Amino acid sequence: MRSAFLIFLFWCTGAMAAPPAWVSSDDVRVARLSEGFRVEVDMTAPVPLATAWQVLIDFNVMPRFIPNVEASRIAETSGKKLRVEQSGVARFGPFSQRFQSMREITLDPQREIIARQISGSARRMESVMRLIPGETATRLEYRAEIVPNFSLPPLLGPAFVRHEMAEQFSAMIEEMAKRNKAPGKP
């Protein structure tokens, strides 16, 4: 039994090994709430504010650069509010969980993105992304409360959330860096 656990742990650790990322699991702070998780991530994108903003709101193109997002589209636009529909599958070692969501997104251009789930796989999900411009980079501050509608084991749950957030934000910052190096591209 113990050797099976060690093999499982080694397999999970090996499955998570990847080239250095912009955001590591250690950068993602996760606190358990009574029903879910509070997530906080502070990160720096080595790009101007306009590039960071462009990638963060490029919902229709996200499946091209975020690994776990299979479909993403802006379903409705009304002024500074959007309804965004997304689906995909989150993977962590041998575990996977399909997800879907319809979120109401409120935009404060180049300052803040507030998202609230209207329907989907989570019982509740609310987040805020703040953008803070610097001379050569943009600081991103992400805060979220997530209540999944599936159970995650006590030790695995926070690790799963940290892994998923680090992977998503690393992919976003990588896309920002690529767009910043390719002037003139939309």
C-alpha positions as CSV (number, residue, x, y, z in Angstrom):
1,M,0.0,0.0,0.0
2,R,2.8,2.4,1.0
3,S,4.7,1.7,-2.3
4,A,1.5,2.3,-4.3
5,F,1.2,5.7,-2.6
6,L,4.8,6.6,-3.3
7,I,4.4,5.6,-7.0
8,F,1.3,7.7,-7.2
9,L,3.1,10.7,-5.5
10,F,6.1,10.3,-7.9
11,W,3.7,10.1,-10.9
12,C,1.8,13.2,-9.9
13,T,5.0,15.1,-9.3
14,G,6.5,14.0,-12.6
15,A,3.3,14.8,-14.4
16,M,3.5,18.4,-13.1
17,A,7.1,18.9,-14.0
18,A,7.4,21.3,-16.9
19,P,9.7,24.0,-18.1
20,P,10.0,27.1,-15.9
21,A,6.7,29.0,-15.8
22,W,5.8,32.7,-15.4
23,V,3.7,31.8,-12.4
24,S,4.5,28.8,-10.2
25,S,2.2,26.9,-7.9
26,D,4.1,28.5,-5.0
27,D,3.0,31.9,-6.3
28,V,-0.7,31.0,-5.8
29,R,-2.1,31.4,-2.3
30,V,-5.1,29.2,-1.6
31,A,-7.1,29.3,1.6
32,R,-9.9,26.9,2.3
33,L,-13.3,28.4,3.1
34,S,-16.2,26.6,4.6
35,E,-17.4,25.5,1.2
36,G,-14.6,26.4,-1.2
37,F,-11.4,28.3,-1.7
38,R,-10.1,31.9,-1.7
39,V,-7.3,32.3,-4.2
40,E,-4.8,35.2,-4.4
41,V,-2.1,35.6,-7.0
42,D,0.2,38.5,-7.5
43,M,2.3,38.4,-10.7
44,T,4.2,40.5,-13.1
45,A,3.8,40.5,-16.8
46,P,6.9,41.9,-18.6
47,V,4.7,43.9,-21.0
48,P,3.0,47.3,-21.2
49,L,-0.4,47.7,-19.7
50,A,-2.2,47.8,-23.1
51,T,-0.7,44.4,-24.1
52,A,-1.7,42.8,-20.8
53,W,-5.2,44.2,-21.1
54,Q,-5.6,43.0,-24.6
55,V,-4.7,39.4,-23.7
56,L,-6.8,39.3,-20.6
57,I,-10.0,40.3,-22.5
58,D,-9.3,38.3,-25.6
59,F,-12.0,35.8,-24.7
60,N,-12.7,34.5,-28.2
61,V,-9.1,33.5,-28.7
62,M,-8.3,32.0,-25.3
63,P,-8.5,28.3,-26.4
64,R,-5.4,29.0,-28.6
65,F,-3.2,29.8,-25.7
66,I,-4.7,28.5,-22.4
67,P,-4.2,24.7,-22.3
68,N,-7.3,23.7,-20.3
69,V,-9.8,26.0,-22.2
70,E,-11.4,24.1,-25.1
71,A,-14.1,26.7,-26.0
72,S,-14.5,30.4,-25.2
73,R,-16.8,33.0,-26.7
74,I,-18.3,36.4,-25.9
75,A,-22.0,35.5,-25.9
76,E,-23.3,39.1,-25.3
77,T,-21.9,42.6,-25.0
78,S,-23.6,45.5,-23.3
79,G,-21.4,48.6,-22.7
80,K,-18.7,47.6,-20.3
81,K,-20.3,44.3,-19.5
82,L,-19.8,41.0,-21.3
83,R,-21.3,37.6,-20.9
84,V,-18.6,35.0,-21.6
85,E,-19.1,31.3,-22.1
86,Q,-16.2,28.9,-21.6
87,S,-15.7,25.2,-21.3
88,G,-12.7,22.8,-21.0
89,V,-11.1,20.3,-18.7
90,A,-8.8,20.8,-15.8
91,R,-6.1,18.2,-15.2
92,F,-3.9,17.4,-12.3
93,G,-1.9,14.2,-12.3
94,P,-4.3,11.4,-12.9
95,F,-7.3,13.6,-12.0
96,S,-9.4,15.6,-14.5
97,Q,-12.6,17.6,-14.1
98,R,-14.6,19.0,-17.0
99,F,-15.9,22.6,-16.5
100,Q,-18.2,25.0,-18.1
101,S,-19.2,28.5,-17.1
102,M,-21.2,31.5,-18.2
103,R,-19.8,34.6,-16.5
104,E,-20.8,38.2,-16.4
105,I,-17.6,40.3,-16.9
106,T,-17.5,44.0,-15.9
107,L,-14.6,45.9,-17.5
108,D,-13.0,49.0,-16.1
109,P,-10.6,49.4,-19.1
110,Q,-7.0,48.8,-18.4
111,R,-7.7,48.9,-14.6
112,E,-9.9,46.0,-13.5
113,I,-11.9,43.0,-14.6
114,I,-14.6,41.7,-12.3
115,A,-16.1,38.3,-13.1
116,R,-19.2,36.6,-11.6
117,Q,-20.4,33.2,-12.6
118,I,-24.0,33.1,-13.7
119,S,-24.2,29.4,-14.4
120,G,-21.8,26.5,-14.8
121,S,-19.8,23.8,-13.1
122,A,-19.1,25.8,-9.9
123,R,-21.7,26.6,-7.4
124,R,-20.2,30.1,-7.1
125,M,-17.2,31.9,-8.6
126,E,-16.4,35.6,-8.3
127,S,-13.0,37.2,-9.2
128,V,-11.3,40.5,-9.6
129,M,-8.2,41.1,-11.7
130,R,-6.4,44.4,-11.1
131,L,-3.8,45.8,-13.5
132,I,-1.2,48.2,-12.2
133,P,1.1,49.7,-14.8
134,G,4.8,50.0,-14.2
135,E,7.7,51.5,-16.3
136,T,8.6,48.2,-18.0
137,A,6.0,45.7,-16.8
138,T,2.4,45.4,-15.6
139,R,1.6,44.0,-12.2
140,L,-1.5,41.7,-12.0
141,E,-3.4,41.1,-8.8
142,Y,-6.0,38.4,-8.9
143,R,-8.4,37.6,-6.1
144,A,-11.2,35.0,-6.4
145,E,-13.6,32.9,-4.3
146,I,-14.6,29.6,-5.8
147,V,-17.1,27.1,-4.5
148,P,-16.9,24.0,-6.7
149,N,-19.9,21.7,-7.0
150,F,-17.7,18.6,-6.7
151,S,-15.7,17.5,-3.8
152,L,-11.9,17.7,-3.7
153,P,-9.9,15.7,-1.1
154,P,-8.5,18.0,1.7
155,L,-4.9,17.6,0.7
156,L,-5.5,17.4,-3.1
157,G,-7.9,20.3,-3.3
158,P,-5.6,23.3,-2.7
159,A,-2.8,21.7,-4.8
160,F,-5.3,21.2,-7.7
161,V,-6.4,24.9,-7.5
162,R,-2.7,26.1,-7.2
163,H,-1.7,24.0,-10.2
164,E,-4.6,25.2,-12.4
165,M,-4.2,28.8,-11.6
166,A,-0.5,28.8,-12.1
167,E,-0.9,27.0,-15.5
168,Q,-3.6,29.4,-16.7
169,F,-1.8,32.6,-15.7
170,S,1.5,31.3,-17.0
171,A,-0.2,30.7,-20.4
172,M,-1.7,34.2,-20.3
173,I,1.6,35.9,-19.5
174,E,3.4,33.8,-22.2
175,E,0.8,35.1,-24.7
176,M,1.4,38.6,-23.5
177,A,5.1,38.3,-24.0
178,K,4.6,36.8,-27.5
179,R,2.3,39.6,-28.6
180,N,4.7,42.2,-27.1
181,K,7.6,40.8,-29.3
182,A,5.4,40.9,-32.4
183,P,4.5,44.5,-33.0
184,G,1.8,45.2,-35.5
185,K,0.0,41.8,-34.9
186,P,-3.6,42.0,-33.6
